Amino acid sequence: MSLTLPKPSLDAVQYISDTHGKTTGVIVPIDVWQEMIGERETAYLLSSARMKARLLEAKARQTGLDVEVVREKLGI
Protein backbone atom coordinates (compact mmCIF):
# COMPACT_ATOMS: atom_id res chain seq x y z
CA MET A 1 0.00 0.00 0.00
CA SER A 2 1.34 3.43 -0.86
CA LEU A 3 0.17 6.79 0.37
CA THR A 4 0.38 9.81 -1.90
CA LEU A 5 0.44 13.11 -0.07
CA PRO A 6 -0.24 16.44 -1.74
CA LYS A 7 2.75 18.68 -2.39
CA PRO A 8 3.04 21.47 0.17
CA SER A 9 1.83 24.80 -1.17
CA LEU A 10 4.16 27.76 -1.31
CA ASP A 11 1.05 29.97 -1.17
CA ALA A 12 1.09 29.57 2.61
CA VAL A 13 4.55 31.19 2.98
CA GLN A 14 4.27 34.55 4.74
CA TYR A 15 6.75 37.35 4.11
CA ILE A 16 7.98 39.72 6.80
CA SER A 17 8.86 43.27 5.77
CA ASP A 18 10.53 46.16 7.55
CA THR A 19 9.07 49.67 7.70
CA HIS A 20 10.59 50.41 4.27
CA GLY A 21 8.83 47.46 2.63
CA LYS A 22 12.03 45.44 2.28
CA THR A 23 11.46 41.71 2.82
CA THR A 24 13.51 40.68 5.83
CA GLY A 25 12.23 37.19 6.55
CA VAL A 26 9.63 34.52 5.96
CA ILE A 27 7.33 32.29 7.96
CA VAL A 28 7.28 28.85 6.38
CA PRO A 29 4.67 26.21 7.29
CA ILE A 30 6.30 23.07 8.69
CA ASP A 31 5.13 20.84 5.83
CA VAL A 32 6.76 23.17 3.29
CA TRP A 33 9.93 23.34 5.42
CA GLN A 34 10.16 19.55 5.71
CA GLU A 35 9.72 19.18 1.94
CA MET A 36 12.52 21.70 1.35
CA ILE A 37 14.85 19.92 3.78
CA GLY A 38 14.03 16.56 2.21
CA GLU A 39 14.85 17.87 -1.25
CA ARG A 40 18.11 19.33 0.04
CA GLU A 41 19.10 16.00 1.63
CA THR A 42 18.22 14.13 -1.55
CA ALA A 43 20.30 16.53 -3.66
CA TYR A 44 23.24 16.05 -1.28
CA LEU A 45 22.99 12.26 -1.46
CA LEU A 46 22.68 12.29 -5.24
CA SER A 47 25.79 14.50 -5.57
CA SER A 48 27.91 11.40 -4.93
CA ALA A 49 27.98 8.95 -7.87
CA ARG A 50 28.48 6.04 -5.46
CA MET A 51 25.57 7.06 -3.22
CA LYS A 52 23.37 7.74 -6.24
CA ALA A 53 24.02 4.20 -7.51
CA ARG A 54 23.22 2.75 -4.08
CA LEU A 55 19.99 4.73 -3.79
CA LEU A 56 18.84 3.74 -7.28
CA GLU A 57 19.66 0.10 -6.52
CA ALA A 58 17.66 0.25 -3.29
CA LYS A 59 14.75 1.94 -5.05
CA ALA A 60 14.66 -0.78 -7.71
CA ARG A 61 14.83 -3.57 -5.14
CA GLN A 62 11.60 -5.57 -5.02
CA THR A 63 12.32 -7.49 -1.82
CA GLY A 64 12.58 -6.35 1.74
CA LEU A 65 11.59 -7.05 5.30
CA ASP A 66 8.21 -6.40 6.80
CA VAL A 67 8.29 -3.57 9.35
CA GLU A 68 7.19 -5.92 12.14
CA VAL A 69 10.11 -8.26 11.38
CA VAL A 70 12.54 -5.33 11.51
CA ARG A 71 11.10 -4.14 14.83
CA GLU A 72 11.45 -7.63 16.27
CA LYS A 73 15.06 -7.91 15.08
CA LEU A 74 15.85 -4.50 16.57
CA GLY A 75 13.97 -5.25 19.79
CA ILE A 76 11.60 -2.32 19.48
C-alpha positions in Angstrom: 0.0 0.0 0.0 1.3 3.4 -0.9 0.2 6.8 0.4 0.4 9.8 -1.9 0.4 13.1 -0.1 -0.2 16.4 -1.7 2.7 18.7 -2.4 3.0 21.5 0.2 1.8 24.8 -1.2 4.2 27.8 -1.3 1.0 30.0 -1.2 1.1 29.6 2.6 4.5 31.2 3.0 4.3 34.5 4.7 6.7 37.3 4.1 8.0 39.7 6.8 8.9 43.3 5.8 10.5 46.2 7.5 9.1 49.7 7.7 10.6 50.4 4.3 8.8 47.5 2.6 12.0 45.4 2.3 11.5 41.7 2.8 13.5 40.7 5.8 12.2 37.2 6.5 9.6 34.5 6.0 7.3 32.3 8.0 7.3 28.9 6.4 4.7 26.2 7.3 6.3 23.1 8.7 5.1 20.8 5.8 6.8 23.2 3.3 9.9 23.3 5.4 10.2 19.6 5.7 9.7 19.2 1.9 12.5 21.7 1.4 14.8 19.9 3.8 14.0 16.6 2.2 14.8 17.9 -1.3 18.1 19.3 0.0 19.1 16.0 1.6 18.2 14.1 -1.6 20.3 16.5 -3.7 23.2 16.1 -1.3 23.0 12.3 -1.5 22.7 12.3 -5.2 25.8 14.5 -5.6 27.9 11.4 -4.9 28.0 9.0 -7.9 28.5 6.0 -5.5 25.6 7.1 -3.2 23.4 7.7 -6.2 24.0 4.2 -7.5 23.2 2.7 -4.1 20.0 4.7 -3.8 18.8 3.7 -7.3 19.7 0.1 -6.5 17.7 0.3 -3.3 14.7 1.9 -5.1 14.7 -0.8 -7.7 14.8 -3.6 -5.1 11.6 -5.6 -5.0 12.3 -7.5 -1.8 12.6 -6.4 1.7 11.6 -7.0 5.3 8.2 -6.4 6.8 8.3 -3.6 9.3 7.2 -5.9 12.1 10.1 -8.3 11.4 12.5 -5.3 11.5 11.1 -4.1 14.8 11.4 -7.6 16.3 15.1 -7.9 15.1 15.9 -4.5 16.6 14.0 -5.3 19.8 11.6 -2.3 19.5 
